[in-house]
């Protein structure tokens, strides 16, 4: 979310967000609950929820920027499963890239976010001047950055959390345990036929 004074230019979504901010403390008081850690989302679903391309997802996984935490790919035909937190970080990475932050700074920010607990993430606002990324956990820290002329835009992770949660509610999920030991899914018809052929 960009920090600007856009009076008269506010979109309906921004007006609703502003109203809600007064009601529930959008920046720092978001109350969230962590989804189960064994629930994951396949690559295309993660891309849809984070607003990125599959090529970006694949590159970031191969370079270790954002790797799937529920299940990594193990050879041909296996599927990566991204957890809720992974998708949250993917969406933050996308927003930082869109605002011109360097990949090196994003890697530093992502490493820092991985060290935080899931609950803590919703209490953070990331601020950036387009060069560096700053973590703020209180409104006072945001004000200090803005007064110092450093903060240009901010990303309230509690709000991103809500957006990802809303997107994923409409998309298919699966549990990591839903995969058989041979790497196939029990509800996968083709895999079932292969197993039947092998057992004769």
N, C-alpha and C positions, 0 to 999 in steps of 0.2 A: 504494500500500500504506500503510495507516495505521500510525503508530508508537504502539503502545499495549501495556500489559501485560495480555494476555488469557489468563493462565494458566487452564487448565481449559476455556477456550472456544475453543481453537485448532481450526480445521477441519483435515481430513486434508490439504488442499492446503497449508495454512500449516505443518503439521508436516513435510511433505515439503520445502517450501521452506527451512525452518530447517535440516533435515538437509543439504540440498544446499549451503546457504550455508557450512556448515562444510567441505564437501568442495571446493567450487570458487569460493568468494569471490563470492557472488551480487551484492554491491553494486558492487564495483569491478574485479574481475579477470575479467569475462566475456570469453571469447575468441570473437569473431564475425568473419565474413567478409562483405564487402559483396556483395550480389547484383549482377548486371549492370545497368548504368544504363539500357540500352535496353529492359529488360523492364518492362512496366507492367500495371496492373490497372484495369479499368473501374470507374466510379462505384459500382455496386451491390456489386461485390466489395470495394472499398475500405471501403464502409459496413459490410459484414459483418465484415471483419477488424478495424476500428477500434471497432465497437460503437456507431455513430452512425446517424442517420437521413439519408436522401438530401437532405432539406430543409436539414439542418445542413451537409452536404458542399457543396451548391450555394451556400449563403450564404457559407460560409467561402472558397470559390473566388472568388466575385464580389467579395468585400471584400478579397481578397488575404491573408487570414490563412494559409491553406494552399492554394496553387495547385498544380495537377498539373505535375510537372517533366518527365515523359516526353513528353506531348503535350497541349497545350491544345485546347479545342474551337474549331473554325473553322467557324462557321455551322451551319445546320440539318443534322442527321443525323450530324455528326461526333462522335466520342467522346473524352472526356478520358481520359487514361491517367495514373494515379498511380503513382509509383515506391515502392519499399519504404520509403525514408526518409520520403516524404510520409505514408504510412500510419502509420508509427511516430509522427510528430508529431501526426497526427490523433488517435491513441489517447491521447497525452499530454494534448492539449488537452481531450479528453473527460474524462479523470480530474481535471484541474485544475478544470474547470467543475463537476464533480460534488461537489467539495469546497468550492465556494463562492468560488474565486479569481475576481476580476473579469476581464472580457474585456480591459481595458486592460493589466493585469499579464500576462495570457496572451499578448497581442500582443508585449509586450516580451520575454518568455521565448522565444517562437517565433522572433523576429528573432535573438535570441542563438543559438538552436539552429541556425538556418540558416547562421550564420557558422562553425559548427564542422564539422570533417571527419566523414565517416561513421563512421570507426573511433572517433573521440573520443566520439561519442554514447553508446556502450555503456559508457564509463567514468564517466559522470555520474550522480549522484543529485540529483534536484530535491527541495528541501525547501521547505515553505511553512508560514506561520503563518496562512494563510487570507487574508492581505492582500498580502504580498510573496512572491516566488518567489526562492529562493537556489539557486545551483549549487554542488554539492560534488563534488570529484574525489578525495577521500580520506576514510577513516573518521574521521580526526582532525577534519576540518571538520564532519562530521555531529555528532560529540561536542561540539565547540565551540558549535554552534547549539543543541543540546539543553540544554547547561549554561547557556546564556544565556537560556533560556526561550523562544527564538524558534521552533524547529522543532516543528511539530505533526504533520506527516505527511511522508512521503517517497515519491518515485517513482524506483525504480532503473531507469534506461533500459536497462541490460543485460537485465534481466528482461522489460521490455516488448518489447525486441527479440526475445527468444526466443518470447514469446507471439504476436507478429505473424508471425514466421517459421513457427511451428506452424500458425497459422490459414491463411496463404497457401499452405502446402504442399497443402492440400485444395481450393484454389480456382483457377479458370482465370486464366491470365496470357497476355499476348501481347507480341510485340516491336513497337516503334514502327515498324520497317521493314515490318511486315506490312500496312501500309496502302498502297494504290496512290496514284498522284499525284492521282487525282480524288477522293480522300478515302474511297474504299470499301475494303473488306477483300477480298482475293482469294478467301477461302473463304466469302464471303457470297453465297448463292445468288441473292437478290433483286438485289444489285448486279451480279452476272454477267448476269442477264437484261436489266437496263437497258443494260449495255454492248453486249450482243448486238443489242438493238433499235436502238441508235444507229448501229451499224456496218452494219446492214441485213442 
